[in-house]
Amino acid sequence: MNGLKKGLGLFWMILGPASIICMFLQAYEKVGLAAEGVQKTNTALQWGIILFIFIPISAGLVIFGYYALKGEYSQLPSGSEESTD
């Protein structure tokens, strides 16, 4: 099971930057194809908000994957008395 956790950790570390790259490419394509004027401004604003929200999520995926690859989730507490603050 620990091997699976480490393998998925690597997967999450790759998925974070890959998803951001795909979203930037998609935003560039959609904003470039939008008509001129207000429609282009609205499309750019929508994609700016989407990217602003999604970048921290993808950074969290990378951090989570790093800790999983490092083995931080190998020993999980079985109850509340084992957890440390």
Secondary structure, DSSP 8 states (H G I E B T S, - for coil): -HHHHHHHHHHHHHHHHHHHHHHHHHHHHHHHHS-STHHHHHHHHHHHHHHHHHHHHHHHHHHHHHHHHHTTTSS--SSTTT---
